[in-house]
Amino acid sequence: MSTENRSELITSLMKAMRDQAGRGLMLHGAIAERFGLNFTDLKCLDLARHEKELTAGRIAAATGLSTSAVTAVLDRLERRGFIERRRSTTDRRKVVVAATGQHDAEMQEVFAGFGGMVTDILDHYDDERLAFLLEVTHRLTRAAHEATERLADDGKS
């Protein structure tokens, strides 16, 4: 492949990934709205579902939100019954955020339609290509995480 073709391919792929990311944001925004939340609330709830000892400080670090913004998010999620604040079992001085699971069945139902569509698409690829896609996705996720941390750190200067 020539350098010019490779450059065009990378440019097209980056454009397609930006479009896909934007569409994903729109989808998650619509899902959040269905539950009376906003996009940021939904993403913070995802963190609460997946991290056992999640603290407000960890949410701030992961999202780049200020501590006051995290407090507002947690207040909204707690009022709606999505999370609880509890004392850490390992350090009673810390408060951890825990998903209640109260709305999990409803959310799974909403996500199931799109999940089925994604599964149908991925079924067209063999295991080797799926493993490749998984590797690329993990690497892109790490890069996005690092970029988010850099932007948050730059904003604190």
C-alpha positions in Angstrom: 0.0 0.0 0.0 1.4 3.4 -0.9 1.9 6.1 1.7 -0.8 8.2 0.1 -3.4 5.4 0.2 -2.4 4.6 3.8 -2.8 8.3 4.8 -6.2 8.4 3.1 -7.2 5.2 4.9 -6.1 6.5 8.3 -7.9 9.8 7.7 -11.1 8.0 6.7 -10.9 5.7 9.6 -10.4 8.5 12.1 -13.4 10.3 10.6 -15.5 7.1 10.9 -14.4 6.7 14.5 -15.3 10.3 15.3 -18.7 9.7 13.7 -19.2 6.5 15.6 -18.2 8.1 18.9 -20.6 11.0 18.3 -23.4 8.5 17.5 -22.6 6.6 20.7 -22.8 9.8 22.7 -26.2 10.6 21.1 -27.5 7.1 21.9 -26.3 7.3 25.5 -27.7 10.8 25.9 -31.1 9.5 24.7 -30.9 6.6 27.1 -29.9 8.9 30.0 -32.8 11.2 29.2 -35.3 8.3 29.3 -34.3 7.8 32.9 -34.3 11.5 33.8 -30.6 11.7 33.8 -28.0 13.5 31.7 -25.0 11.9 29.9 -22.6 12.7 32.7 -24.9 11.1 35.2 -25.1 7.9 33.1 -21.4 7.6 32.7 -20.8 8.1 36.4 -23.4 5.5 37.1 -21.4 3.1 34.9 -18.4 3.7 37.0 -20.4 3.0 40.2 -21.5 -0.3 38.6 -18.0 -1.4 37.7 -15.8 -0.2 40.6 -16.1 -1.7 44.0 -14.5 1.1 46.1 -15.5 4.1 44.0 -15.0 7.4 45.6 -16.0 10.9 44.5 -12.3 11.7 44.1 -11.9 8.7 41.8 -14.9 9.9 39.7 -13.4 13.3 39.4 -10.1 11.8 38.3 -11.8 9.4 35.8 -14.1 12.0 34.3 -12.1 15.3 34.6 -15.1 16.8 36.5 -14.5 19.2 39.4 -15.3 17.9 42.9 -18.3 20.2 43.1 -19.6 18.9 39.8 -19.2 15.3 41.0 -21.1 16.1 44.2 -24.0 17.5 42.1 -24.0 14.3 39.9 -24.0 12.0 43.0 -26.8 14.1 44.5 -28.9 13.6 41.4 -28.2 9.9 41.1 -28.9 9.3 44.8 -32.2 11.3 44.7 -33.3 9.1 41.8 -32.3 5.9 43.6 -29.5 4.9 41.3 -26.7 5.0 43.9 -26.0 5.1 47.6 -23.2 6.7 49.5 -21.7 4.3 52.1 -18.7 4.1 54.4 -15.9 2.1 53.0 -15.5 -1.3 54.5 -11.7 -1.0 54.4 -11.4 2.6 55.6 -14.3 4.0 57.6 -13.1 7.6 56.9 -13.9 7.2 53.2 -17.3 7.4 51.6 -17.8 5.1 48.6 -20.4 5.2 45.9 -22.4 2.1 45.2 -24.9 1.4 42.5 -28.2 0.2 44.0 -29.2 -1.9 41.0 -32.7 -0.5 41.4 -33.1 0.4 37.7 -30.8 -2.2 36.2 -33.5 -4.4 34.6 -35.1 -1.4 32.9 -31.7 -0.2 31.7 -30.7 -3.6 30.4 -34.0 -3.7 28.4 -33.2 -0.4 26.8 -29.6 -1.3 26.0 -30.7 -4.8 24.8 -32.0 -3.6 21.4 -28.7 -1.9 20.5 -26.7 -4.8 22.0 -28.5 -7.2 19.6 -27.7 -5.0 16.6 -24.0 -4.9 17.7 -24.0 -8.7 18.1 -25.5 -9.2 14.6 -22.7 -7.0 13.2 -19.9 -8.7 15.1 -21.2 -12.2 14.1 -19.9 -11.4 10.6 -16.3 -11.5 11.8 -14.1 -14.5 12.7 -12.4 -14.8 16.1 -9.1 -13.5 14.8 -10.7 -10.3 13.6 -12.7 -9.9 16.8 -9.6 -10.3 18.9 -8.0 -7.6 16.7 -10.9 -5.3 17.2 -10.8 -5.9 20.9 -7.1 -5.0 21.0 -7.6 -1.8 19.0 -10.6 -0.8 21.2 -8.6 -1.3 24.4 -5.7 0.7 23.0 -8.0 3.5 21.9 -9.8 3.5 25.3 -6.5 3.9 27.1 -5.4 6.7 24.8 -8.8 8.5 25.4 -8.3 8.0 29.2 -4.8 9.5 29.0 -6.0 12.4 26.9 -8.8 13.1 29.3 -6.4 13.1 32.3 -4.0 15.5 30.4 -6.9 17.9 29.6 -8.2 17.8 33.2 -4.6 18.4 34.5 -4.1 21.3 32.0 -7.3 22.9 33.2 -6.1 22.9 36.8 -3.0 24.9 36.0 
